[in-house]
Amino acid sequence: MADKNLEIIPLYEWGMFKEPRPSVVAGPCSAETEEQVMETARGLKEMGVNVFRAGIWKPRTHPGCFEGIGVEGLGWLQRVKDELGLKVATEVASEKHVRECLKHGVDILWIGARTTANPFLVQEIADALKGTDIPVFVKNPVNADLDLWIGALERLNRAGVRKLGVIHRGFSTFDKIQYRNDPQWQIAIELRSRYPELPFFVDPSHMGGSTKYIKEISQRSLDLGFEGLMIEAHCNPSSAWSDAKQQLTPAELDDLIFRQLYVRDADSDSPEWKENIDHLRAKIDVIDENLLYALGSRMKISRQIGEYKKDNNIAIIQAARWDSLFGKVVEKGREYGLSEKFLNDVFNAIHEASVEVQNEIISGKKQAGI
């Protein structure tokens, strides 16, 4: 299905965020006590944060864990607004959550990764938001499903939510990686390319799972041109009731944002830059055209192989042949400075397309073309 346009009000017209990048939403993973909320909010206000976040309801895998302070914490967020003048944001996962947040004057809502994965809950939230003007951010679903992420955005947009954005917090994985969640930046980049008007924030706290990764993830997101960061900050992280390892103090966040991160320009008016970048992009265009020709030629041969296998009653998958081929590809790829992961992604996609072509030939199905 072709992507549908989203009707989006630009981020800097929401009245909550200002250029230059990055826009920052910060605050504790969970609202724990009124004193903790206020002390953290004061520290963040001093460093210039304008939007304060805190989890009121916390989805937990096992019962018995701290699942959020509940509605009582919304009163603390109201106090942050009234006394400090900050905008406040929290996560919602049901119609009831939305109603309570609207009643208590919450300024921004976000939908968490587990909720994004459930279209029934997203639709329930979308229906509860009809007729409101509150901004909503949608975190990526727990699994790496771009269509599921887009579907959640479409449901909200159809309900009239125009102040709409996304938060990339990475995807759950069984693989052993350094981060808590797998960034899979290619999915975020694909979403950006489809909807360039969509405000895009990155959550380095949940993606990394540790404060030691927050800088590198934040810098990567800025290098990719994303607008903002949602970062967890706590007045005393070591005593946090949830996710203690991934929360900075307000002072540490101040140092990160203003002294450690480098914001690159989106473009330049320099004639030299324009001339050089246009020249390099022209070279890329030629190479891309050659790649397309080579892929088309390869697919024609795959079809011929499929016909030959059919005539000789040979199975499609030849595991030994593929293993041998890929081993040679990796070895040759190193000579060109290509990583094994990159080659694995590219050649697995080519192999799967070739298998599909041959399967259509052998099964006698009409081929739509690759």
C-alpha contacts under 8 A as a table, 3 or more apart, distances in Angstrom:
res1	aa1	res2	aa2	distance
3	D	194	R	7.55
5	N	195	Y	7.65
6	L	154	E	7.14
6	L	157	N	6.68
6	L	195	Y	7.66
7	E	157	N	6.90
7	E	162	R	5.96
8	I	162	R	4.83
8	I	163	K	6.09
8	I	164	L	6.33
8	I	197	E	6.92
8	I	198	L	6.75
9	I	13	E	6.74
9	I	14	W	7.42
9	I	162	R	5.52
9	I	163	K	5.28
9	I	164	L	7.36
10	P	13	E	5.50
10	P	14	W	7.13
10	P	163	K	7.41
10	P	197	E	6.99
10	P	198	L	7.56
10	P	199	P	7.15
11	L	14	W	5.58
11	L	17	F	6.94
11	L	163	K	7.35
11	L	199	P	5.89
12	Y	15	G	6.43
12	Y	16	M	7.25
12	Y	17	F	5.60
12	Y	18	K	5.88
12	Y	19	E	7.34
13	E	16	M	7.93
14	W	17	F	7.02
14	W	135	P	7.84
14	W	163	K	7.01
15	G	18	K	7.93
16	M	50	N	7.18
16	M	51	V	7.34
16	M	87	K	7.32
17	F	23	S	6.02
17	F	50	N	7.54
18	K	21	R	7.81
18	K	23	S	6.80
19	E	22	P	7.44
19	E	23	S	7.20
20	P	23	S	7.56
21	R	227	E	5.82
21	R	228	G	6.61
21	R	263	V	6.97
22	P	222	L	7.37
22	P	226	F	7.96
22	P	227	E	5.56
22	P	228	G	4.63
22	P	229	L	6.55
22	P	263	V	7.70
23	S	227	E	6.20
23	S	228	G	4.33
23	S	229	L	6.30
24	V	49	V	6.48
24	V	50	N	7.58
24	V	51	V	7.04
24	V	228	G	5.64
24	V	229	L	5.00
24	V	230	M	5.89
24	V	231	I	7.43
25	V	49	V	7.08
25	V	50	N	7.40
25	V	51	V	5.05
25	V	52	F	5.89
25	V	53	R	6.31
25	V	228	G	7.84
25	V	229	L	6.30
25	V	230	M	4.65
25	V	231	I	6.39
26	A	44	L	7.51
26	A	49	V	7.16
26	A	51	V	6.63
26	A	52	F	5.26
26	A	53	R	5.40
26	A	230	M	5.74
26	A	231	I	4.95
26	A	232	E	5.48
26	A	233	A	6.02
27	G	40	T	6.90
27	G	41	A	7.02
27	G	44	L	7.70
27	G	52	F	5.38
27	G	53	R	4.62
27	G	54	A	5.58
27	G	231	I	6.98
27	G	232	E	5.09
27	G	233	A	4.60
27	G	234	H	6.32
28	P	31	A	6.52
28	P	37	V	7.66
28	P	40	T	7.55
28	P	53	R	6.70
28	P	54	A	5.23
28	P	55	G	7.26
28	P	232	E	5.14
28	P	233	A	4.86
28	P	234	H	4.85
28	P	247	Q	7.20
29	C	53	R	7.93
29	C	54	A	5.74
29	C	55	G	5.61
29	C	232	E	5.77
29	C	233	A	7.42
29	C	234	H	7.78
29	C	242	S	6.60
29	C	243	D	6.76
29	C	247	Q	7.59
30	S	54	A	5.27
30	S	55	G	4.28
30	S	56	I	6.26
30	S	58	K	7.49
30	S	68	G	6.50
30	S	69	I	7.96
30	S	241	W	7.32
30	S	242	S	6.69
31	A	34	E	7.62
31	A	36	Q	7.40
31	A	37	V	6.03
31	A	54	A	5.39
31	A	55	G	5.72
31	A	56	I	5.93
31	A	68	G	7.13
31	A	69	I	6.62
31	A	73	G	6.31
32	E	36	Q	6.54
32	E	37	V	7.16
32	E	68	G	7.52
32	E	69	I	6.38
32	E	73	G	7.85
32	E	241	W	7.10
33	T	36	Q	5.19
33	T	37	V	6.28
33	T	73	G	7.81
34	E	37	V	5.19
34	E	38	M	6.18
34	E	73	G	7.47
34	E	76	W	5.78
35	E	38	M	5.25
35	E	39	E	5.99
36	Q	39	E	5.30
36	Q	40	T	6.07
36	Q	234	H	7.82
36	Q	235	C	6.72
37	V	40	T	5.37
37	V	41	A	6.05
37	V	76	W	7.03
37	V	77	L	7.83
37	V	80	V	7.97
38	M	41	A	5.03
38	M	42	R	6.07
38	M	76	W	7.70
38	M	80	V	6.52
39	E	42	R	5.25
39	E	43	G	6.41
39	E	235	C	6.34
40	T	43	G	5.22
40	T	44	L	6.30
40	T	233	A	7.36
40	T	234	H	5.70
40	T	235	C	4.76
40	T	250	P	6.96
41	A	44	L	5.09
41	A	45	K	6.07
41	A	52	F	6.72
41	A	80	V	6.90
41	A	84	L	7.88
42	R	45	K	5.12
42	R	46	E	6.30
42	R	84	L	7.25
43	G	46	E	5.27
43	G	47	M	6.72
43	G	235	C	7.61
43	G	250	P	5.46
43	G	251	A	7.41
44	L	47	M	5.26
44	L	48	G	6.46
44	L	49	V	5.40
44	L	52	F	7.86
44	L	250	P	5.46
45	K	48	G	5.08
45	K	49	V	5.22
45	K	50	N	6.71
45	K	84	L	7.44
45	K	86	L	7.48
46	E	49	V	7.54
47	M	250	P	7.49
47	M	251	A	7.76
47	M	254	D	5.80
49	V	52	F	7.29
50	N	86	L	5.36
50	N	87	K	6.23
51	V	86	L	5.72
51	V	87	K	4.64
51	V	88	V	5.59
51	V	89	A	7.05
52	F	86	L	6.45
52	F	87	K	6.05
52	F	88	V	4.76
52	F	89	A	6.10
53	R	88	V	5.75
53	R	89	A	4.64
53	R	90	T	5.72
54	A	88	V	7.96
54	A	89	A	6.64
54	A	90	T	5.54
54	A	91	E	7.99
55	G	58	K	6.31
55	G	68	G	6.83
55	G	90	T	5.48
55	G	91	E	6.09
56	I	68	G	5.13
56	I	69	I	5.72
56	I	70	G	5.24
56	I	71	V	7.11
56	I	73	G	6.06
56	I	74	L	7.15
56	I	90	T	6.62
56	I	91	E	7.12
57	W	67	E	6.00
57	W	68	G	4.43
57	W	69	I	6.69
57	W	70	G	5.61
57	W	91	E	7.10
57	W	92	V	7.37
58	K	66	F	7.44
58	K	67	E	4.53
58	K	68	G	4.90
59	P	67	E	6.14
60	R	63	P	6.91
60	R	65	C	6.74
60	R	66	F	7.75
60	R	67	E	6.30
62	H	65	C	6.48
64	G	67	E	7.96
66	F	241	W	7.20
66	F	242	S	7.45
69	I	72	E	6.51
69	I	73	G	5.91
70	G	73	G	5.86
70	G	74	L	7.55
71	V	74	L	5.35
71	V	75	G	7.40
71	V	100	E	7.23
72	E	75	G	5.69
72	E	76	W	7.29
73	G	76	W	5.06
73	G	77	L	6.54
74	L	77	L	5.02
74	L	78	Q	6.31
74	L	101	C	7.20
74	L	104	H	6.34
74	L	106	V	7.85
75	G	78	Q	4.99
75	G	79	R	6.40
75	G	104	H	7.01
76	W	79	R	5.01
76	W	80	V	6.40
77	L	80	V	4.96
77	L	81	K	6.38
77	L	88	V	6.38
77	L	106	V	7.52
78	Q	81	K	5.09
78	Q	82	D	6.13
78	Q	104	H	6.68
78	Q	105	G	6.96
78	Q	106	V	7.51
79	R	82	D	5.01
79	R	83	E	5.78
79	R	84	L	7.78
80	V	83	E	5.55
80	V	84	L	5.38
80	V	85	G	6.80
80	V	86	L	6.34
80	V	88	V	7.58
81	K	84	L	5.64
81	K	85	G	4.71
81	K	86	L	4.97
81	K	87	K	6.05
81	K	88	V	6.82
82	D	85	G	5.72
82	D	86	L	7.94
87	K	106	V	7.71
87	K	107	D	5.85
87	K	108	I	7.74
88	V	106	V	5.71
88	V	107	D	5.38
88	V	108	I	6.37
89	A	106	V	6.09
89	A	107	D	5.88
89	A	108	I	4.49
89	A	109	L	5.53
89	A	110	W	7.46
90	T	106	V	7.53
90	T	108	I	6.74
90	T	109	L	5.31
90	T	110	W	6.23
91	E	109	L	5.66
91	E	110	W	4.72
91	E	111	I	5.64
91	E	112	G	6.46
92	V	97	H	5.35
92	V	98	V	6.21
92	V	109	L	6.55
92	V	110	W	6.26
92	V	111	I	5.65
92	V	112	G	7.35
93	A	97	H	6.44
93	A	98	V	7.95
93	A	111	I	6.41
93	A	112	G	7.22
93	A	115	T	5.94
93	A	121	L	6.91
93	A	122	V	7.92
93	A	125	I	7.35
94	S	97	H	5.25
94	S	98	V	6.54
94	S	121	L	6.23
94	S	122	V	7.97
94	S	124	E	6.64
94	S	125	I	5.79
95	E	98	V	5.10
95	E	99	R	6.27
95	E	124	E	5.82
95	E	125	I	5.11
95	E	128	A	5.72
96	K	99	R	5.15
96	K	100	E	6.27
97	H	100	E	5.25
97	H	101	C	6.17
98	V	101	C	5.14
98	V	102	L	6.16
98	V	125	I	6.84
98	V	128	A	6.68
98	V	129	L	7.38
99	R	102	L	5.24
99	R	103	K	6.17
99	R	128	A	7.26
100	E	103	K	5.05
100	E	104	H	6.26
101	C	104	H	5.15
101	C	105	G	6.17
101	C	106	V	5.25
102	L	105	G	5.24
102	L	106	V	6.06
103	K	106	V	7.94
106	V	109	L	7.43
107	D	134	I	6.38
107	D	135	P	7.22
108	I	134	I	6.12
108	I	135	P	5.13
108	I	136	V	5.97
108	I	137	F	7.82
109	L	134	I	7.43
109	L	135	P	6.40
109	L	136	V	4.87
109	L	137	F	6.39
110	W	136	V	5.33
110	W	137	F	4.46
110	W	138	V	5.63
110	W	139	K	7.18
111	I	115	T	6.29
111	I	116	T	6.37
111	I	136	V	7.51
111	I	137	F	6.33
111	I	138	V	4.91
111	I	139	K	5.94
112	G	115	T	5.36
112	G	116	T	6.13
112	G	138	V	6.77
112	G	139	K	5.34
112	G	140	N	7.65
112	G	141	P	7.68
113	A	116	T	5.16
113	A	117	A	6.52
113	A	138	V	7.89
113	A	139	K	5.26
113	A	140	N	5.42
113	A	141	P	4.33
113	A	142	V	5.11
114	R	117	A	5.38
114	R	118	N	7.09
114	R	141	P	6.10
114	R	142	V	5.87
115	T	118	N	5.29
115	T	119	P	7.90
115	T	121	L	6.39
115	T	122	V	6.72
115	T	141	P	7.44
116	T	119	P	6.87
116	T	121	L	7.81
116	T	122	V	6.34
116	T	138	V	7.03
116	T	139	K	6.82
116	T	140	N	6.70
116	T	141	P	5.08
116	T	142	V	7.94
116	T	148	L	7.45
116	T	149	W	6.70
116	T	152	A	6.26
117	A	141	P	4.91
117	A	142	V	6.72
117	A	143	N	7.75
117	A	148	L	6.56
117	A	149	W	7.62
118	N	121	L	5.55
118	N	122	V	6.38
119	P	122	V	4.95
119	P	123	Q	5.99
119	P	151	G	7.84
119	P	152	A	6.79
120	F	123	Q	5.24
120	F	124	E	6.24
121	L	124	E	4.95
121	L	125	I	6.21
122	V	125	I	5.13
122	V	126	A	6.06
122	V	152	A	6.20
122	V	155	R	7.19
122	V	156	L	7.67
123	Q	126	A	4.88
123	Q	127	D	6.07
123	Q	152	A	7.90
123	Q	155	R	6.20
123	Q	156	L	7.45
124	E	127	D	5.24
124	E	128	A	6.35
125	I	128	A	5.09
125	I	129	L	6.32
125	I	156	L	7.98
126	A	129	L	5.14
126	A	130	K	6.59
126	A	155	R	6.40
126	A	156	L	4.93
126	A	159	A	5.67
126	A	161	V	7.99
127	D	130	K	5.48
127	D	159	A	6.33
129	L	132	T	5.56
129	L	134	I	7.90
129	L	159	A	7.04
129	L	160	G	7.88
129	L	161	V	7.38
130	K	159	A	5.33
130	K	160	G	6.02
130	K	161	V	7.43
131	G	160	G	6.96
132	T	160	G	7.93
132	T	161	V	7.60
133	D	161	V	6.91
133	D	162	R	7.76
133	D	163	K	7.42
134	I	161	V	7.52
134	I	163	K	6.96
135	P	161	V	7.22
135	P	162	R	7.49
135	P	163	K	4.56
135	P	164	L	5.80
135	P	165	G	7.93
136	V	161	V	7.43
136	V	163	K	6.39
136	V	164	L	5.11
136	V	165	G	6.38
137	F	164	L	5.83
137	F	165	G	4.57
137	F	166	V	4.89
137	F	167	I	6.36
138	V	149	W	7.83
138	V	152	A	7.51
138	V	153	L	7.10
138	V	164	L	7.87
138	V	165	G	6.33
138	V	166	V	4.63
138	V	167	I	5.88
139	K	149	W	7.86
139	K	166	V	5.67
139	K	167	I	4.48
139	K	168	H	5.80
139	K	169	R	6.72
140	N	149	W	5.68
140	N	166	V	7.40
140	N	167	I	6.56
140	N	168	H	5.66
140	N	169	R	6.64
140	N	170	G	7.18
140	N	171	F	7.61
141	P	144	A	6.86
141	P	145	D	6.93
141	P	148	L	7.02
141	P	149	W	6.10
141	P	171	F	7.23
142	V	170	G	7.64
142	V	171	F	5.14
142	V	172	S	5.57
143	N	171	F	5.45
143	N	172	S	5.97
143	N	173	T	7.97
144	A	171	F	5.84
144	A	172	S	7.90
144	A	187	I	7.73
145	D	148	L	5.41
145	D	149	W	6.61
146	L	149	W	5.12
146	L	150	I	6.23
146	L	187	I	6.70
146	L	191	L	7.43
147	D	150	I	4.99
147	D	151	G	5.88
148	L	151	G	4.98
148	L	152	A	6.40
149	W	152	A	5.40
149	W	153	L	6.63
150	I	153	L	5.07
150	I	154	E	6.20
151	G	154	E	5.02
151	G	155	R	6.25
152	A	155	R	5.23
152	A	156	L	6.45
153	L	156	L	5.32
153	L	157	N	6.06
153	L	164	L	7.72
154	E	157	N	5.00
154	E	158	R	6.01
155	R	158	R	5.27
155	R	159	A	6.40
156	L	159	A	5.08
156	L	160	G	6.66
156	L	161	V	5.50
157	N	160	G	5.18
157	N	161	V	4.78
157	N	162	R	6.15
157	N	164	L	7.61
158	R	161	V	7.17
161	V	164	L	6.33
164	L	198	L	7.11
164	L	199	P	7.17
165	G	198	L	5.62
165	G	199	P	4.62
165	G	200	F	5.97
165	G	201	F	7.66
166	V	198	L	7.31
166	V	199	P	6.37
166	V	200	F	5.18
166	V	201	F	6.07
167	I	200	F	6.14
167	I	201	F	4.65
167	I	202	V	5.21
167	I	203	D	6.42
167	I	230	M	7.79
168	H	188	A	6.99
168	H	200	F	7.67
168	H	201	F	6.33
168	H	202	V	4.67
168	H	203	D	5.94
169	R	181	N	7.25
169	R	183	P	7.14
169	R	202	V	6.12
169	R	203	D	4.85
169	R	204	P	6.67
169	R	205	S	7.95
169	R	206	H	5.76
169	R	207	M	4.88
170	G	181	N	4.90
170	G	182	D	5.02
170	G	183	P	4.31
170	G	184	Q	6.73
170	G	206	H	7.58
170	G	207	M	5.18
171	F	181	N	5.06
171	F	182	D	4.97
171	F	183	P	6.41
171	F	184	Q	7.36
171	F	207	M	7.97
172	S	180	R	7.82
172	S	181	N	5.21
172	S	182	D	6.29
173	T	176	K	7.87
173	T	181	N	6.71
173	T	182	D	6.44
177	I	180	R	7.50
177	I	182	D	7.39
178	Q	208	G	7.74
179	Y	182	D	6.46
179	Y	207	M	6.32
179	Y	208	G	4.48
179	Y	209	G	6.18
179	Y	210	S	7.86
179	Y	213	Y	7.66
180	R	206	H	6.82
180	R	207	M	5.69
180	R	208	G	5.14
180	R	209	G	4.73
180	R	210	S	7.88
181	N	206	H	7.05
181	N	207	M	4.84
181	N	208	G	6.53
181	N	209	G	7.54
182	D	207	M	6.93
183	P	207	M	6.62
184	Q	187	I	5.91
184	Q	188	A	7.28
185	W	188	A	5.12
185	W	189	I	6.11
186	Q	189	I	5.00
186	Q	190	E	6.07
187	I	190	E	5.03
187	I	191	L	6.27
188	A	191	L	5.15
188	A	192	R	6.21
189	I	192	R	5.00
189	I	193	S	6.13
190	E	193	S	5.08
190	E	194	R	6.27
191	L	194	R	5.19
191	L	195	Y	6.10
191	L	196	P	7.96
192	R	195	Y	5.17
192	R	196	P	5.03
192	R	198	L	7.25
192	R	200	F	7.78
193	S	196	P	5.59
195	Y	198	L	5.59
199	P	226	F	7.75
199	P	227	E	6.48
200	F	226	F	5.39
200	F	227	E	5.53
200	F	228	G	6.42
201	F	226	F	6.25
201	F	227	E	5.89
201	F	228	G	4.35
201	F	229	L	5.06
201	F	230	M	6.61
202	V	218	S	7.39
202	V	221	S	6.58
202	V	226	F	7.60
202	V	228	G	6.45
202	V	229	L	4.96
202	V	230	M	6.12
203	D	206	H	5.93
203	D	207	M	6.23
203	D	229	L	5.89
203	D	230	M	4.82
203	D	231	I	5.95
204	P	207	M	4.88
204	P	208	G	5.63
204	P	209	G	7.87
204	P	213	Y	7.44
204	P	214	I	5.18
204	P	215	K	8.00
204	P	217	I	5.61
204	P	218	S	6.07
204	P	229	L	7.48
204	P	230	M	7.26
204	P	231	I	6.44
205	S	208	G	5.50
205	S	209	G	5.64
205	S	210	S	6.69
205	S	211	T	6.96
205	S	214	I	6.13
205	S	230	M	7.81
205	S	231	I	5.70
205	S	232	E	6.08
205	S	246	Q	5.39
205	S	247	Q	6.91
206	H	209	G	5.12
206	H	246	Q	7.29
207	M	217	I	7.98
208	G	211	T	7.39
208	G	212	K	7.98
208	G	213	Y	5.37
208	G	214	I	6.39
208	G	217	I	7.43
208	G	246	Q	7.52
209	G	213	Y	7.64
209	G	243	D	7.83
209	G	245	K	6.85
209	G	246	Q	5.20
210	S	213	Y	5.87
210	S	214	I	7.08
210	S	245	K	5.16
210	S	246	Q	4.11
210	S	247	Q	7.56
211	T	214	I	5.28
211	T	215	K	7.96
211	T	245	K	6.41
211	T	246	Q	4.67
211	T	247	Q	6.28
211	T	248	L	6.63
212	K	215	K	7.17
213	Y	216	E	5.65
213	Y	217	I	6.26
214	I	217	I	5.36
214	I	218	S	5.91
215	K	218	S	5.13
215	K	219	Q	6.05
215	K	256	L	6.96
215	K	260	Q	7.65
215	K	261	L	7.27
216	E	219	Q	5.17
216	E	220	R	6.14
217	I	220	R	5.07
217	I	221	S	6.28
218	S	221	S	5.20
218	S	222	L	6.35
218	S	229	L	7.13
218	S	261	L	7.58
219	Q	222	L	5.11
219	Q	223	D	6.07
219	Q	261	L	5.99
219	Q	262	Y	6.94
220	R	223	D	5.03
220	R	224	L	6.30
221	S	224	L	5.13
221	S	225	G	6.58
221	S	226	F	5.72
222	L	225	G	5.04
222	L	226	F	5.52
222	L	227	E	7.32
222	L	228	G	7.91
222	L	262	Y	7.79
222	L	263	V	6.21
222	L	264	R	7.28
223	D	226	F	7.65
223	D	263	V	7.22
223	D	264	R	6.49
225	G	264	R	7.90
225	G	266	A	6.95
231	I	247	Q	7.72
232	E	246	Q	7.11
232	E	247	Q	4.99
232	E	248	L	6.47
233	A	237	P	7.52
233	A	247	Q	4.91
233	A	248	L	4.60
233	A	249	T	5.30
233	A	250	P	5.96
233	A	253	L	7.23
234	H	237	P	5.15
234	H	240	A	7.37
234	H	247	Q	6.06
234	H	248	L	6.11
234	H	249	T	5.22
234	H	250	P	6.83
235	C	249	T	5.44
235	C	250	P	6.69
236	N	239	S	5.84
236	N	240	A	6.77
236	N	249	T	6.63
237	P	240	A	5.09
237	P	244	A	5.31
237	P	245	K	7.35
237	P	247	Q	5.73
237	P	248	L	6.57
237	P	249	T	6.67
238	S	244	A	5.75
238	S	245	K	7.50
239	S	244	A	6.97
240	A	243	D	6.93
240	A	244	A	5.06
241	W	244	A	6.99
243	D	246	Q	5.87
243	D	247	Q	7.03
244	A	247	Q	5.77
248	L	251	A	7.92
248	L	252	E	5.78
248	L	253	L	6.05
249	T	252	E	5.13
249	T	253	L	6.25
250	P	253	L	5.03
250	P	254	D	6.12
251	A	254	D	5.03
251	A	255	D	6.35
252	E	255	D	5.14
252	E	256	L	6.22
253	L	256	L	4.98
253	L	257	I	6.14
254	D	257	I	5.40
254	D	258	F	6.01
254	D	259	R	7.82
255	D	258	F	5.54
255	D	259	R	5.24
255	D	260	Q	6.52
256	L	259	R	5.72
256	L	260	Q	4.82
256	L	261	L	6.14
257	I	260	Q	6.22
257	I	261	L	5.68
258	F	261	L	6.71
265	D	268	S	7.12
268	S	273	W	6.86
268	S	274	K	7.56
269	D	273	W	7.51
269	D	274	K	7.30
270	S	273	W	5.19
270	S	274	K	6.33
271	P	274	K	5.06
271	P	275	E	6.08
272	E	275	E	5.22
272	E	276	N	6.10
273	W	276	N	5.30
273	W	277	I	5.92
274	K	277	I	5.39
274	K	278	D	6.00
275	E	278	D	5.35
275	E	279	H	6.22
276	N	279	H	5.11
276	N	280	L	6.27
277	I	280	L	5.12
277	I	281	R	6.03
278	D	281	R	5.10
278	D	282	A	6.09
279	H	282	A	5.17
279	H	283	K	6.54
280	L	283	K	5.14
280	L	284	I	6.42
281	R	284	I	4.89
281	R	285	D	6.22
282	A	285	D	5.05
282	A	286	V	6.49
283	K	286	V	5.25
283	K	287	I	6.34
284	I	287	I	5.07
284	I	288	D	6.02
285	D	288	D	5.09
285	D	289	E	6.25
286	V	289	E	5.17
286	V	290	N	6.34
287	I	290	N	5.03
287	I	291	L	6.15
288	D	291	L	4.93
288	D	292	L	6.25
289	E	292	L	5.13
289	E	293	Y	6.31
290	N	293	Y	5.06
290	N	294	A	6.13
291	L	294	A	5.05
291	L	295	L	6.08
292	L	295	L	5.10
292	L	296	G	6.07
293	Y	296	G	5.13
293	Y	297	S	6.15
294	A	297	S	5.07
294	A	298	R	6.11
295	L	298	R	5.01
295	L	299	M	6.16
296	G	299	M	5.16
296	G	300	K	6.37
297	S	300	K	5.21
297	S	301	I	6.59
298	R	301	I	5.24
298	R	302	S	6.30
299	M	302	S	4.85
299	M	303	R	6.27
299	M	354	S	6.52
300	K	303	R	5.16
300	K	304	Q	6.42
301	I	304	Q	4.93
301	I	305	I	6.16
302	S	305	I	4.99
302	S	306	G	6.13
302	S	354	S	5.81
302	S	357	V	7.26
302	S	358	Q	6.90
303	R	306	G	4.92
303	R	307	E	6.31
303	R	354	S	7.73
303	R	357	V	6.33
303	R	358	Q	6.02
303	R	361	I	7.51
304	Q	307	E	5.13
304	Q	308	Y	6.28
305	I	308	Y	5.00
305	I	309	K	6.09
305	I	358	Q	7.46
306	G	309	K	5.10
306	G	310	K	6.14
306	G	316	I	7.44
306	G	357	V	7.45
306	G	358	Q	4.42
306	G	359	N	7.51
306	G	361	I	6.18
306	G	362	I	6.74
307	E	310	K	5.08
307	E	311	D	6.24
307	E	358	Q	7.49
307	E	361	I	6.54
307	E	362	I	7.17
308	Y	311	D	5.16
308	Y	312	N	6.25
309	K	312	N	5.15
309	K	313	N	5.73
309	K	314	I	4.73
309	K	315	A	6.94
309	K	316	I	7.13
309	K	362	I	7.75
310	K	313	N	5.06
310	K	314	I	6.33
310	K	361	I	7.52
310	K	362	I	5.34
311	D	314	I	7.96
315	A	318	Q	7.27
316	I	355	V	6.77
316	I	358	Q	6.72
316	I	359	N	6.93
317	I	355	V	7.29
318	Q	321	R	5.46
318	Q	322	W	6.41
319	A	322	W	5.15
319	A	323	D	6.14
320	A	323	D	5.19
320	A	324	S	6.16
321	R	324	S	5.23
321	R	325	L	6.09
322	W	325	L	4.97
322	W	326	F	6.00
323	D	326	F	5.28
323	D	327	G	6.14
324	S	327	G	5.23
324	S	328	K	6.48
325	L	328	K	5.30
325	L	329	V	6.25
326	F	329	V	4.82
326	F	330	V	6.18
326	F	347	F	7.79
327	G	330	V	5.32
327	G	331	E	6.32
328	K	331	E	5.11
328	K	332	K	6.05
329	V	332	K	5.17
329	V	333	G	5.75
329	V	343	L	7.55
330	V	333	G	4.93
330	V	334	R	6.30
330	V	339	S	7.89
330	V	340	E	5.91
330	V	343	L	6.80
331	E	334	R	5.52
331	E	335	E	7.23
332	K	335	E	5.45
332	K	336	Y	7.16
333	G	336	Y	5.21
333	G	337	G	6.42
333	G	338	L	5.14
333	G	339	S	7.24
333	G	340	E	7.72
333	G	343	L	7.43
334	R	337	G	4.95
334	R	338	L	5.37
334	R	339	S	6.78
334	R	340	E	7.93
335	E	338	L	7.54
338	L	342	F	6.81
338	L	343	L	6.97
339	S	342	F	5.31
339	S	343	L	6.35
340	E	343	L	5.08
340	E	344	N	5.91
341	K	344	N	4.98
341	K	345	D	6.22
342	F	345	D	5.24
342	F	346	V	6.24
343	L	346	V	5.16
343	L	347	F	5.83
344	N	347	F	5.47
344	N	348	N	5.73
345	D	348	N	5.44
345	D	349	A	6.31
346	V	349	A	5.34
346	V	350	I	6.42
347	F	350	I	4.87
347	F	351	H	5.91
348	N	351	H	4.95
348	N	352	E	6.03
349	A	352	E	5.19
349	A	353	A	6.28
350	I	353	A	5.20
350	I	354	S	6.22
351	H	354	S	5.05
351	H	355	V	6.16
352	E	355	V	5.10
352	E	356	E	6.18
353	A	356	E	5.08
353	A	357	V	6.26
353	A	370	I	7.29
354	S	357	V	5.13
354	S	358	Q	6.27
355	V	358	Q	5.16
355	V	359	N	5.98
356	E	359	N	5.00
356	E	360	E	6.26
357	V	360	E	5.31
357	V	361	I	6.47
357	V	367	Q	7.43
357	V	370	I	7.69
358	Q	361	I	5.06
358	Q	362	I	6.14
359	N	362	I	5.20
359	N	363	S	5.86
360	E	363	S	5.24
360	E	364	G	5.77
360	E	365	K	4.93
360	E	366	K	6.75
360	E	367	Q	6.18
361	I	364	G	5.14
361	I	365	K	6.48
361	I	366	K	7.89
361	I	367	Q	7.61
362	I	365	K	7.89
